[in-house]
Amino acid sequence: MRFFHGIAIAGLMPSTNNLIRQLAPPALMGRIFGFNQSAQFIGMFSGAFFGGQLAALIGIRNLFLLVAALLIVNAMWCKIQISHNSTVS
């Protein structure tokens, strides 16, 4: 799963940077890319830190079940948002 996650992130990051480049005003480009990088690193740190704390608290097996449930909820939310946005347009 970590391998597939890495592939997904490798495909997502250039797309995110391209979208930022297209939408950001040229005068603020460096600042916005800086915010983007800061948010990525804070997310990587806090995810590992709090994931480790949560695993110690509830156990690694329960942590995987919790993450699986959150991913399913996120997938359903994305599907609802995509179907809602496609009917609005």
N, C-alpha and C positions, 0 to 999 in steps of 0.2 A: 504494500500500500504506500510506503514511503517513496518507492520508485515512481509509482503513478502520480503521486502528489508532486514530486519533483518535475515530472514531465508537464503536468498541468500548470505549475508555476512558471516553468520555462516558456510556455506558450502565452501565459497571461501577462507577464511583466512587459514584454515589448509592446503588446497591445495597449496596456495601460499607459505606458510612456508616450505612445503615439497619440492616444486620445488626449492626454495632457498637452502635448505639443500643438494639437489642432485647436483646442479650446482656450488655452491660456493666452492672455495678451503678451506680445513680445517683450514688453518692458518688465514683466513679472515672471518670465520664464524660469530664471535661475532660482528665485525664491520658491516658486511652486514645486519645482523638482526637488529642492531641498526639503520642503515639507513632506513630499512624497517619500523620500528616502528615510527621513526621520520616523515617519509613521510605520514604514516597513520594519525598521530595526526595533522600534519599541514593541511592535506586534510580535516579532520573533522572540524577543527577550521575555516579554510578559507571558506569551503562550507557553514557553518552555518552563518558566518559573512557576506560574500558577498551575500548569498541568502537573508538574512534579508535586506541588503541594497538595493538589486535589487527589492525585494517585496515592499519596501517603495517607490521606484522610479516609478515602472510600475504597481503596484497593485498585489495582491496575485493571482487573477484569471489569469492574463496575465503571471505571473511567472510559474504557472502550465502548461499553454499552451506552453511556451517556453521550459520548461523541457521535456514535452512530445515530442515536435519536435526534441529536441536534442537526446532523447532516440531512436526515430525512425531512425534518421540519423546514430546513433551509431550502431543500429541493422543491418541496410543495409550495413554499412562499414564492420562489422564483417562477415556478410554473404558473401560479395565479397572477403574478405581476406581468409576465409575458403575455398571457392570454388576455388580461385586462387591457394592456397597452396596445395590443394588436386590434382589439375591437374598437378602441377609442379613435385610432388614427383613421 
